[in-house]
Amino acid sequence: ADNGINATPAAADLVADYDRATAMDMFSPLIGTTEFDCVIANNDAMALGAIEALKAKNIDPSTIPVVGIDATADGIQAIKDNEMAMTVYQNPYGQGSASVKVAVNLLEGKSIETDTGYQVDAENKSCLWVPFEPVTKDNVADYE
């Protein structure tokens, strides 16, 4: 269990190649044949494909939490429309600027986290951790 979540896969991992239509096609047969209480997708496009599959089976997507990653415009809109429970913003500006600063720090013989505003990963000391940002209905306006 991580942060109170005890994930038990309801089906084998589905590989939809980060594609919305493929995710819809792969998820649709599980609806009504497999018991599940949420959908966790590795990007917003696949989460939206699962939402489309639910809607095609006349299931209100707000009744089953669907989570994506990337905070795309479509993902943000789905949260605003109460169809997607959450997405995760992977801060490209923070990642990019931190990467440049880490490179400069290494060239100057400093520790990698110096002046980045971020911390070194607890398990991998050569990795700077730029936190992911959960986006929900409570803060979605901040990501539009």
VEXSEKOL-799162 format. One record per residue: x, y, z of N, C-alpha, C in turn; residue in one letter; chain; residue number from 1. Coordinates in Angstrom, 1 decimal. Layout:
- nc1/nc2/nc3/cac1/cac2/cac3/cc1/cc2/cc3/rest/kette/nr
- X/Y/Z/X/Y/Z/X/Y/Z/A/A/NUM
...
This chain:
- nc1/nc2/nc3/cac1/cac2/cac3/cc1/cc2/cc3/rest/kette/nr
- 0.8/-1.2/0.0/0.0/0.0/0.0/0.9/1.2/0.0/A/A/1
- 0.6/2.2/-0.9/1.3/3.4/-1.0/0.3/4.6/-0.8/D/A/2
- 0.5/5.4/0.2/-0.4/6.5/0.5/-1.8/6.0/0.6/N/A/3
- -2.0/4.8/1.2/-3.4/4.3/1.5/-4.0/3.6/0.3/G/A/4
- -3.2/3.5/-0.8/-3.8/2.7/-1.9/-3.2/1.3/-2.0/I/A/5
- -4.0/0.4/-2.0/-3.6/-1.0/-2.1/-4.1/-1.5/-3.5/N/A/6
- -3.2/-1.4/-4.4/-3.5/-1.7/-5.8/-3.5/-3.2/-6.0/A/A/7
- -4.6/-3.7/-6.5/-4.7/-5.1/-6.9/-5.2/-5.1/-8.4/T/A/8
- -4.3/-5.5/-9.3/-4.7/-5.5/-10.7/-5.9/-6.4/-10.9/P/A/9
- -6.9/-5.8/-11.6/-8.1/-6.5/-12.0/-7.9/-7.4/-13.3/A/A/10
- -6.9/-7.0/-14.0/-6.6/-7.7/-15.3/-5.1/-7.6/-15.5/A/A/11
- -4.6/-8.3/-16.5/-3.2/-8.2/-16.9/-3.0/-6.7/-17.3/A/A/12
- -1.8/-6.3/-17.2/-1.5/-4.9/-17.7/-1.8/-4.8/-19.2/D/A/13
- -2.5/-3.8/-19.5/-2.9/-3.5/-20.9/-1.9/-2.5/-21.5/L/A/14
- -1.4/-2.9/-22.7/-0.4/-2.0/-23.3/-1.1/-1.3/-24.5/V/A/15
- -1.4/-0.1/-24.3/-2.2/0.6/-25.3/-1.3/1.7/-26.1/A/A/16
- 0.0/1.6/-25.9/0.9/2.4/-26.6/0.6/3.9/-26.5/D/A/17
- 0.1/4.3/-25.3/-0.2/5.8/-25.1/-1.2/6.3/-26.0/Y/A/18
- -2.1/5.5/-26.6/-3.0/5.9/-27.6/-4.5/5.8/-27.1/D/A/19
- -5.2/6.8/-27.3/-6.6/6.9/-26.8/-7.5/5.8/-27.4/R/A/20
- -7.5/5.7/-28.7/-8.4/4.7/-29.4/-8.0/3.3/-29.0/A/A/21
- -6.7/3.0/-29.0/-6.2/1.7/-28.6/-6.7/1.4/-27.1/T/A/22
- -6.5/2.3/-26.3/-7.0/2.1/-24.9/-8.5/1.9/-24.8/A/A/23
- -9.2/2.6/-25.6/-10.7/2.4/-25.6/-11.0/0.9/-26.0/M/A/24
- -10.4/0.5/-27.1/-10.6/-0.8/-27.7/-10.1/-1.9/-26.7/D/A/25
- -9.1/-1.7/-26.0/-8.5/-2.7/-25.0/-9.3/-2.7/-23.7/M/A/26
- -9.8/-1.6/-23.3/-10.5/-1.5/-22.0/-12.0/-1.9/-22.2/F/A/27
- -12.6/-1.7/-23.3/-14.0/-1.9/-23.5/-14.4/-3.4/-23.1/S/A/28
- -13.7/-4.4/-23.6/-14.1/-5.8/-23.2/-14.1/-6.1/-21.7/P/A/29
- -13.3/-5.3/-21.0/-13.3/-5.6/-19.5/-14.5/-5.1/-18.8/L/A/30
- -15.2/-4.1/-19.4/-16.4/-3.5/-18.7/-17.5/-4.6/-18.7/I/A/31
- -18.0/-4.9/-17.6/-19.0/-5.9/-17.4/-18.5/-7.3/-17.3/G/A/32
- -17.2/-7.6/-17.5/-16.7/-8.9/-17.3/-15.6/-9.0/-16.3/T/A/33
- -15.1/-7.8/-15.8/-14.0/-7.7/-14.8/-14.4/-6.7/-13.8/T/A/34
- -14.2/-7.1/-12.5/-14.6/-6.2/-11.4/-13.4/-5.3/-11.2/E/A/35
- -13.7/-4.0/-11.2/-12.6/-3.0/-10.9/-13.3/-1.8/-10.3/F/A/36
- -12.5/-1.0/-9.5/-13.1/0.2/-8.9/-12.4/1.5/-9.2/D/A/37
- -11.4/1.4/-10.1/-10.7/2.6/-10.6/-9.9/2.2/-11.9/C/A/38
- -9.5/3.2/-12.6/-8.6/3.0/-13.7/-7.4/3.9/-13.6/V/A/39
- -6.2/3.4/-13.6/-5.0/4.1/-13.5/-4.3/4.0/-14.9/I/A/40
- -4.2/5.0/-15.6/-3.5/5.0/-16.9/-2.2/5.8/-16.9/A/A/41
- -1.3/5.4/-17.8/0.0/6.0/-17.8/0.1/7.2/-18.6/N/A/42
- -1.0/7.7/-19.1/-1.0/9.0/-19.7/-2.5/9.4/-19.8/N/A/43
- -2.8/10.7/-20.1/-4.1/11.2/-20.2/-4.9/10.6/-21.4/D/A/44
- -4.2/10.4/-22.5/-4.8/9.8/-23.7/-5.4/8.5/-23.4/A/A/45
- -4.7/7.6/-22.7/-5.2/6.3/-22.4/-6.4/6.4/-21.4/M/A/46
- -6.2/7.3/-20.4/-7.3/7.5/-19.4/-8.6/8.0/-20.2/A/A/47
- -8.4/8.8/-21.1/-9.6/9.3/-21.9/-10.2/8.2/-22.7/L/A/48
- -9.3/7.3/-23.2/-9.9/6.1/-24.0/-10.7/5.3/-23.1/G/A/49
- -10.3/5.1/-21.8/-11.1/4.3/-20.9/-12.4/5.0/-20.6/A/A/50
- -12.3/6.3/-20.5/-13.6/7.1/-20.2/-14.5/6.9/-21.4/I/A/51
- -14.0/7.0/-22.6/-14.9/6.8/-23.8/-15.5/5.4/-23.8/E/A/52
- -14.7/4.4/-23.4/-15.2/3.0/-23.3/-16.4/3.0/-22.3/A/A/53
- -16.2/3.6/-21.1/-17.2/3.6/-20.1/-18.5/4.3/-20.6/L/A/54
- -18.3/5.4/-21.3/-19.5/6.2/-21.8/-20.2/5.4/-22.9/K/A/55
- -19.4/4.6/-23.7/-20.0/3.8/-24.8/-20.9/2.7/-24.2/A/A/56
- -20.6/2.3/-22.9/-21.4/1.3/-22.2/-22.4/1.9/-21.3/K/A/57
- -22.7/3.2/-21.5/-23.6/4.0/-20.7/-23.3/4.0/-19.2/N/A/58
- -22.0/4.0/-18.9/-21.6/4.2/-17.5/-21.1/5.6/-17.3/I/A/59
- -21.6/6.2/-16.3/-21.2/7.6/-16.0/-19.7/7.5/-15.5/D/A/60
- -18.8/8.2/-16.2/-17.4/8.1/-15.8/-17.0/8.7/-14.5/P/A/61
- -17.9/9.5/-14.0/-17.7/10.1/-12.7/-17.9/9.1/-11.5/S/A/62
- -18.5/7.9/-11.9/-18.7/6.9/-10.8/-17.6/6.0/-10.6/T/A/63
- -16.6/6.1/-11.5/-15.4/5.2/-11.4/-14.2/6.1/-11.5/I/A/64
- -13.4/6.3/-10.5/-12.2/7.2/-10.6/-11.3/6.8/-11.7/P/A/65
- -11.0/7.7/-12.7/-10.0/7.4/-13.8/-8.9/8.4/-13.6/V/A/66
- -7.7/8.0/-13.6/-6.5/8.8/-13.4/-5.6/8.7/-14.6/V/A/67
- -5.1/9.8/-15.0/-4.1/9.9/-16.1/-2.8/10.6/-15.6/G/A/68
- -1.9/10.8/-16.6/-0.7/11.5/-16.3/-0.4/12.4/-17.5/I/A/69
- 0.0/13.6/-17.2/0.5/14.6/-18.2/-0.2/15.9/-18.1/D/A/70
- -1.4/16.0/-17.6/-2.2/17.2/-17.5/-2.3/17.9/-18.8/A/A/71
- -2.7/17.1/-19.8/-2.9/17.6/-21.2/-4.2/18.5/-21.2/T/A/72
- -4.4/19.3/-22.2/-5.5/20.1/-22.3/-6.8/19.2/-22.3/A/A/73
- -6.8/18.1/-22.9/-8.0/17.2/-22.9/-8.2/16.6/-21.5/D/A/74
- -7.1/16.3/-20.8/-7.2/15.8/-19.5/-7.7/16.8/-18.5/G/A/75
- -7.2/18.0/-18.7/-7.7/19.1/-17.8/-9.2/19.3/-18.0/I/A/76
- -9.6/19.3/-19.3/-11.1/19.5/-19.6/-11.9/18.3/-19.0/Q/A/77
- -11.4/17.1/-19.1/-12.1/16.0/-18.5/-12.3/16.1/-17.0/A/A/78
- -11.3/16.7/-16.4/-11.5/16.9/-14.9/-12.5/18.0/-14.7/I/A/79
- -12.5/19.1/-15.5/-13.5/20.1/-15.3/-14.9/19.6/-15.6/K/A/80
- -15.0/18.6/-16.5/-16.3/18.0/-16.9/-16.7/16.9/-15.9/D/A/81
- -15.9/16.7/-14.9/-16.2/15.7/-13.9/-16.2/14.3/-14.5/N/A/82
- -15.3/14.1/-15.5/-15.2/12.7/-16.1/-13.9/12.0/-15.7/E/A/83
- -12.9/12.8/-15.4/-11.6/12.2/-15.0/-11.4/12.7/-13.5/M/A/84
- -10.9/11.8/-12.7/-10.7/12.2/-11.3/-9.5/13.0/-11.1/A/A/85
- -8.4/12.6/-11.8/-7.1/13.3/-11.5/-6.2/13.0/-12.7/M/A/86
- -5.2/13.9/-12.8/-4.1/13.7/-13.7/-2.9/14.2/-12.9/T/A/87
- -1.7/14.0/-13.5/-0.5/14.4/-12.8/0.3/15.3/-13.8/V/A/88
- 0.6/16.5/-13.3/1.5/17.4/-14.1/2.9/17.1/-13.8/Y/A/89
- 3.6/16.8/-14.9/5.1/16.6/-14.8/5.7/17.8/-15.3/Q/A/90
- 6.2/18.6/-14.4/6.6/20.0/-14.7/7.8/20.0/-15.7/N/A/91
- 7.6/20.3/-17.0/8.7/20.3/-17.9/9.6/21.4/-17.7/P/A/92
- 9.1/22.6/-17.3/9.9/23.7/-17.0/10.8/23.5/-15.8/Y/A/93
- 10.3/22.9/-14.8/11.1/22.6/-13.6/12.1/21.5/-14.0/G/A/94
- 11.7/20.5/-14.7/12.7/19.5/-15.1/13.8/20.0/-16.0/Q/A/95
- 13.4/20.8/-17.0/14.4/21.4/-17.9/15.4/22.3/-17.2/G/A/96
- 14.9/23.3/-16.4/15.8/24.2/-15.8/16.6/23.5/-14.7/S/A/97
- 16.1/22.5/-14.0/16.9/21.8/-13.0/17.9/21.0/-13.7/A/A/98
- 17.6/20.4/-14.9/18.7/19.6/-15.6/19.8/20.5/-16.0/S/A/99
- 19.5/21.7/-16.5/20.6/22.6/-16.9/21.4/23.0/-15.7/V/A/100
- 20.7/23.3/-14.6/21.4/23.7/-13.3/22.3/22.6/-12.8/K/A/101
- 21.8/21.3/-12.9/22.6/20.2/-12.4/23.8/20.1/-13.3/V/A/102
- 23.7/20.3/-14.6/24.9/20.2/-15.5/25.9/21.2/-15.1/A/A/103
- 25.5/22.5/-14.8/26.4/23.5/-14.4/27.0/23.2/-13.0/V/A/104
- 26.2/22.7/-12.1/26.7/22.3/-10.8/27.8/21.2/-10.9/N/A/105
- 27.6/20.2/-11.8/28.6/19.2/-12.0/29.9/19.8/-12.6/L/A/106
- 29.7/20.7/-13.5/30.9/21.3/-14.1/31.7/22.1/-13.1/L/A/107
- 31.0/22.7/-12.2/31.6/23.6/-11.2/32.0/22.8/-9.9/E/A/108
- 31.8/21.5/-9.9/32.1/20.6/-8.7/31.2/20.8/-7.5/G/A/109
- 30.0/21.3/-7.7/29.1/21.4/-6.7/28.1/20.2/-6.6/K/A/110
- 27.4/20.1/-5.5/26.4/19.0/-5.4/25.3/19.3/-6.3/S/A/111
- 24.7/18.3/-6.8/23.7/18.5/-7.9/22.5/19.3/-7.5/I/A/112
- 22.1/19.3/-6.3/20.9/20.1/-5.9/21.1/21.6/-5.6/E/A/113
- 22.4/22.0/-5.6/22.7/23.4/-5.2/21.9/24.4/-6.1/T/A/114
- 21.2/25.3/-5.5/20.4/26.4/-6.1/19.4/25.9/-7.1/D/A/115
- 18.9/24.7/-7.0/17.8/24.2/-7.9/16.4/24.3/-7.3/T/A/116
- 16.4/24.3/-5.9/15.1/24.4/-5.3/14.5/23.0/-5.1/G/A/117
- 15.2/22.0/-5.5/14.8/20.6/-5.5/15.7/19.8/-4.6/Y/A/118
- 15.3/18.6/-4.3/16.1/17.7/-3.4/16.6/16.5/-4.2/Q/A/119
- 17.7/15.9/-3.7/18.2/14.7/-4.3/17.3/13.6/-3.9/V/A/120
- 17.0/12.6/-4.8/16.2/11.5/-4.5/16.8/10.7/-3.3/D/A/121
- 16.0/10.3/-2.4/16.4/9.6/-1.2/17.1/8.2/-1.5/A/A/122
- 16.7/7.5/-2.5/17.3/6.2/-2.8/18.4/6.3/-3.9/E/A/123
- 18.3/7.3/-4.8/19.3/7.4/-5.8/19.9/8.8/-5.7/N/A/124
- 21.0/8.9/-5.1/21.7/10.2/-4.8/22.2/10.9/-6.0/K/A/125
- 22.2/10.3/-7.2/22.5/10.9/-8.4/21.3/11.4/-9.2/S/A/126
- 20.2/11.4/-8.6/18.9/11.8/-9.2/18.3/13.0/-8.4/C/A/127
- 18.0/14.0/-9.1/17.3/15.2/-8.5/15.8/15.0/-8.7/L/A/128
- 15.1/15.1/-7.6/13.6/14.9/-7.6/12.9/16.2/-7.9/W/A/129
- 12.2/16.3/-9.1/11.3/17.3/-9.4/9.9/16.8/-9.2/V/A/130
- 9.2/17.2/-8.1/8.0/16.5/-7.7/6.9/16.6/-8.8/P/A/131
- 6.1/15.5/-8.9/4.9/15.6/-9.8/3.9/16.3/-9.0/F/A/132
- 2.9/16.9/-9.8/1.9/17.8/-9.2/0.5/17.2/-9.5/E/A/133
- -0.2/16.7/-8.5/-1.5/16.2/-8.7/-2.5/17.3/-9.1/P/A/134
- -3.3/17.0/-10.1/-4.3/18.0/-10.6/-5.6/17.3/-10.4/V/A/135
- -6.5/18.0/-9.6/-7.8/17.5/-9.3/-8.8/18.6/-9.5/T/A/136
- -10.1/18.3/-9.3/-11.1/19.4/-9.5/-10.8/20.5/-8.5/K/A/137
- -10.1/20.3/-7.4/-9.8/21.3/-6.5/-8.8/22.4/-6.9/D/A/138
- -7.9/22.0/-7.8/-6.9/22.9/-8.3/-6.7/23.0/-9.8/N/A/139
- -7.7/22.4/-10.5/-7.6/22.3/-12.0/-7.4/23.7/-12.6/V/A/140
- -8.0/24.7/-12.1/-8.0/26.0/-12.6/-6.5/26.6/-12.7/A/A/141
- -5.7/26.1/-11.8/-4.3/26.5/-11.8/-3.5/25.9/-12.9/D/A/142
- -4.0/25.0/-13.7/-3.3/24.3/-14.7/-3.9/24.5/-16.1/Y/A/143
- -4.8/25.5/-16.2/-5.5/25.8/-17.5/-4.6/26.7/-18.3/E/A/144
